[in-house]
Amino acid sequence: MKANEVRQLNATELESKLGELKKDLFMLRMAHATNQLENPIRIQALKRDIARVKTVIREKQRGEVS
């Protein structure tokens, strides 16, 4: 997910996307703990996506991005 795609979402969509990403991260961590995860790099990518979404949420709260 790119930053431009995230910035196009509204506040409610961002919150739901954040919840979805956190749920996916939890499931990947569980799979990694049980040695069932084929691509551990995906965990890192999800963390970055979560950070992007949180950054855009914060920007919108502060009014930096319309």
C-alpha positions in Angstrom: 0.0 0.0 0.0 1.4 3.4 -1.0 1.1 6.6 0.9 -1.0 8.2 -1.9 -3.5 5.4 -1.7 -3.8 5.8 2.1 -4.2 9.6 1.8 -7.2 9.2 -0.4 -9.2 7.3 2.3 -11.5 9.2 4.7 -11.2 9.0 8.5 -13.6 6.0 9.0 -12.0 4.1 6.2 -8.6 4.7 7.7 -9.7 3.4 11.1 -11.2 0.3 9.6 -8.0 -0.3 7.5 -5.9 0.1 10.6 -7.9 -2.5 12.5 -7.7 -4.8 9.5 -3.9 -4.4 9.3 -3.5 -5.0 13.0 -5.6 -8.2 12.8 -3.5 -9.4 9.8 -0.3 -8.6 11.7 -1.5 -10.7 14.7 -2.3 -13.6 12.4 1.1 -13.4 10.7 2.9 -13.3 14.1 0.9 -16.4 15.2 1.9 -18.2 12.0 5.5 -17.2 12.5 5.5 -18.5 16.1 4.3 -21.9 14.9 6.7 -22.0 12.0 4.0 -21.9 9.4 4.9 -18.6 7.9 6.4 -18.9 4.4 7.4 -15.2 3.9 8.5 -13.5 7.1 9.2 -10.3 5.2 5.5 -9.8 5.0 5.5 -9.0 8.8 7.8 -6.1 8.1 5.7 -4.8 5.2 2.6 -4.9 7.4 4.3 -2.9 10.1 5.2 -0.3 7.6 1.6 -0.2 6.3 0.3 0.3 9.8 2.8 3.1 10.3 1.7 4.8 7.1 -2.0 4.6 8.1 -1.2 6.0 11.6 0.8 8.8 10.1 -2.0 9.8 7.7 -4.6 9.6 10.6 -2.4 11.9 12.7 -1.9 14.3 9.7 -5.7 14.5 9.2 -6.2 15.1 12.9 -3.8 18.0 12.9 -5.3 19.4 9.7 -2.1 19.1 7.7 -3.7 17.2 4.8 -7.1 17.9 3.5 
